[in-house]
Amino acid sequence: MSQRNAGTSVQVADPDTCRVREVLDRVAGKWSVQILVAASRGPIRFTELERGIEGISRRMLTLTLRNLERDGLVTRTVYPTVPPKVEYGLTPVALELHETLRRLTDWAERNRGYVARARAAYDAEHQPELLDA
C-alpha cells in the first residue's frame, strides 16, 4: 500500500501485473530490441554490437547487456584468451522473442506508409488547433 498526501490509501497494482510491465519495458526498450536483433544471427562480440547499433554509448550497451543477461535473454561467454574474447548470444527464450519482434517489424514495414498518411491527415486537420495552443 502507498499513501497520498491527503492521508488516503491507494491499492498498489497487482504484483504480477508489475512484473509483466517490467518484462515488457525491458524487451521493448530501444536498445534491447536492437541488441536482440543484432544477436539473432549468432554469437556477436561487444565491439560488433557497439559499431552496429547507431547512437548507443558504451555505457548504455554494457548496462543493457547486463540487464538482458540478468533476465535470461542473453548469454555471455568469456574465452580464456589474451586479450579476453567475449561473445553474446541469445537464449532459446530470446530467440522466441526475436520471432515476435520480426513479425512486429514486418507489420511496421508493411504499414509505415499508412501511418505516414494518417499522421499527415491528422496534422492537416488539427494544424489550426496546434497554432492556437
TINU-890353 format. One record per residue (C-alpha): x negated, y negated, z; residue in one letter. Coordinates in steps of 0.001 Angstrom, whole numbers, padded with zeros to 6 digits, always signed. Layout:
// TINU-890353
XYZA;...
***
This chain:
// TINU-890353
+000000+000000+000000M;-001067-003544-000591S;+000351-006702+000901Q;+001146-010020-000683R;+000516-013376+000966N;+004228-013676+001784A;+003921-010697+004099G;+005986-008329+001978T;+004547-004979+000984S;+004376-003592-002518V;+004031+000058-003508Q;+000837+000891-005360V;+001293+002703-008660A;+001216+006495-008679D;-002440+007606-008307P;-002080+009937-011307D;-000972+007002-013445T;-004025+005041-012361C;-006264+007952-013295R;-004704+008218-016735V;-005137+004483-017244R;-008794+004746-016193E;-009406+007535-018695V;-007672+005613-021475L;-009587+002452-020612D;-012861+004352-020795R;-012270+006222-024042V;-010579+003321-025802A;-013295+000832-024930G;-015031-000947-027788K;-018429+000601-027133W;-017155+004040-026104S;-015320+004535-029382V;-018374+003555-031405Q;-020672+005835-029385I;-018261+008761-029696L;-018002+008258-033452V;-021777+007961-033857A;-022472+011061-031753A;-019809+013138-033501S;-022211+014072-036288R;-024509+015860-033850G;-027149+015003-031268P;-028367+011429-031514I;-031150+009518-029822R;-030736+006322-027813F;-032599+004196-030344T;-030452+005539-033179E;-027332+004550-031238L;-028807+001153-030455E;-029621+000487-034118R;-026347+001923-035401G;-023937+000044-033132I;-023945-003587-034105E;-023802-006061-031234G;-024341-003646-028354I;-027013-004620-025860S;-029452-002087-024467R;-027900-002519-021030R;-024332-002014-022277M;-025382+001057-024241L;-027048+002506-021143T;-024027+001798-018921L;-021537+003166-021431T;-023566+006335-021995L;-023824+006894-018237R;-020076+006465-017826N;-019314+008795-020727L;-021721+011348-019269E;-020106+010977-015846R;-016692+011529-017418D;-017900+014738-019066G;-017679+013410-022617L;-021370+013078-023426V;-024278+015369-022683T;-027772+014039-022128R;-030661+016343-022976T;-034211+015388-021973V;-037028+017219-023760Y;-040353+017555-021886P;-042484+015699-024411T;-044688+012638-024193V;-043006+010246-024531P;-039831+011963-023339P;-037280+012680-026044K;-033647+012164-025006V;-030653+013135-027115E;-026969+012560-026564Y;-024242+014842-027817G;-020515+015271-027437L;-018908+017871-025221T;-016059+020018-026604P;-013551+017703-024906V;-015118+014682-026612A;-015054+016460-029977L;-011323+016967-029473E;-011015+013265-028645L;-013004+012422-031762H;-010376+014159-033892E;-007746+011906-032331T;-009909+008821-032899L;-010424+009876-036515R;-006658+010120-037049R;-006214+006694-035441L;-008939+005248-037654T;-007312+006804-040728D;-003994+005244-039707W;-005659+001840-039259A;-007322+002110-042657E;-004035+003038-044373R;-002099+000241-042657N;-004571-002631-042461R;-003027-004345-045474G;+000429-004071-043917Y;-000845-005576-040651V;-002597-008407-042512A;+000602-009241-044417R;+002689-009106-041221A;+000256-011462-039476R;+000311-013896-042380A;+004114-013876-042456A;+004328-014374-038700Y;+001780-017208-038762D;+003589-018932-041647A;+006904-018695-039823E;+005548-019836-036450H;+002968-022380-037591Q;+005110-025398-036552P;+005513-023884-033081E;+001763-023412-032774L;+001122-027044-033693L;+003728-028287-031173D;+002256-026297-028292A;
***
